[in-house]
Amino acid sequence: MSCPICGKDTRAEVRPFCSKRCSDVDLGRWLTGHYAVPSDDPDDIEAALEAAQSRPRPDDKLH
């Protein structure tokens, strides 16, 4: 199996990657939105925003 980031052979400790570096590169891509599931439905974003705005916010118990 080859690393999906650089193509080198994988190592069991960090599979499916070859190194911690490639694992971190992949995580960074997920966190910045580089990977996304495409949608043809323009209403998806509106429905998600409405659902998020209609939920009650939990009280901040720390302050």
N, C-alpha and C positions, 0 to 999 in steps of 0.2 A: 504494500500500500504506500502511496506517495503522499507527502504533505500537501494539503490543498492551497497553502500559501506560496511555498517556494518549489515544490516538486521533489524534494529530497526524500529519502526513506524515513519512515516514521519510527519513533521510539515509544516503547510501551508506557513509559512514565507520563508522557504528554500526548498520547494517541488521541486524535488522528494527526497530530502535528509532529514535526521533527525536533522542535525545541520550545522552550518557554517563550522565546522571542516571537516565534510564529503564532503561538497560542495567544500572546498579548496583542499581536497585530490583528488577529481575527476578532478578539474581544473589542478592540478599538473600533473596528468596522461595524460591529453590532451596535455599540453605544453611540456612534455618530450617525446612525441611520443609513449607512452605506448599503446594508442588506435590507430589503423590503419586499413584502408580498404585494404585487401589483393588483389593483382593483379597477374595474371599469365602471363601478357604481359611484357617481359623484356624491350621492347622498350618504355614503359611509362616514365621511368626516363630519358632516353636520349632525348625524345621529350620535356619534361618539361625543361630540362637544356638548350637545344637549343633555346627554346622560350624565356626563361629568359635572355639568353646571347644576343639575337638578338634585344631585346627591347632597345631603347635609354634611357640612364639614365637621369633623370631630373637634371637640373642645380641646384647647391646648392646655394640658394638665401640668406642663413644666413651669409655667409662669404664673 
